[in-house]
Amino acid sequence: MASTDNSTLDPRAFRDAVGCFATGVMVMTCKGGAEGLIGVTMNSFSSVSLDPPLVSFCIAESLTEFETLLETEHFALNMLREDQQELSNQFAKTGPGKWKGVSYREASNAAPIIEPNHGVLLCTKHAQYECGDHYIVVARVNELVNGGDEPPLIFYRGKYRQLS
Ligand SMILES: Cc1cc2nc3c(=O)[nH]c(=O)nc-3n(C[C@H](O)[C@H](O)[C@H](O)COP(=O)(O)O)c2cc1C
């Protein structure tokens, strides 16, 4: 593969290139912040290790509750179903009211579990690393919540997609 000089990499071309990798969509939730609950739409999720069970996700330094998230220990990673595009958009918008009309219950680690969902990973922070304009959070998965058989929401090339 031809190498490209980083200093000349066009930001739009870079976004388009990484957007060609199809992902699921989740809402990372935890307690805290101005509204008492934090929820951020994310697709930077990756599994990291099987033993111990570790996953990672990335948090932008620009997030409203970024400083709180650096201090937070317990999270829920709520995988979204394909019929939850609006919910994904709601948790991707800056401003108050992210939780308006959202059904949720408190998990064993006190993080909010969004109902319904495609599955939830309850996690505890294991490590975090500053990396460019994001932090990589590595989290240990302590508990799995089964979300049922509805298909997942997919994000690909800047748009929501369906598996079928
Ligand atoms: C499909 C999708 C995936 C996203 N993935 C991430 C992500 O992995 N990390 C992140 O920090 N922001 C991600 N965002 C952006 C945040 O959801 C958004 O900046 C944030 O919720 C804005 O709210 P805030 O300003 O109140 O923090 C994503 C947005 C969308 C629509």
The ligand as an ORCA input file, in Angstrom:
! r2SCAN-3c Opt
* xyz 0 1
  C     -22.658      7.257     15.088
  C     -21.898      8.157     16.045
  C     -20.767      7.692     16.672
  C     -20.052      8.502     17.560
  N     -18.947      7.986     18.198
  C     -18.290      8.730     19.113
  C     -17.191      8.177     19.836
  O     -16.814      7.022     19.659
  N     -16.573      8.961     20.753
  C     -16.969     10.259     20.988
  O     -16.368     10.927     21.837
  N     -18.008     10.805     20.310
  C     -18.686     10.073     19.390
  N     -19.756     10.600     18.725
  C     -20.116     12.001     18.986
  C     -20.830     12.174     20.324
  O     -21.955     11.319     20.421
  C     -21.293     13.632     20.477
  O     -20.207     14.483     20.227
  C     -21.790     13.933     21.867
  O     -22.843     13.084     22.264
  C     -22.258     15.392     21.926
  O     -22.803     15.668     23.185
  P     -22.038     16.543     24.266
  O     -21.507     17.733     23.531
  O     -23.079     16.881     25.253
  O     -20.932     15.736     24.846
  C     -20.483      9.814     17.828
  C     -21.638     10.290     17.181
  C     -22.335      9.478     16.308
  C     -23.598      9.991     15.643
*
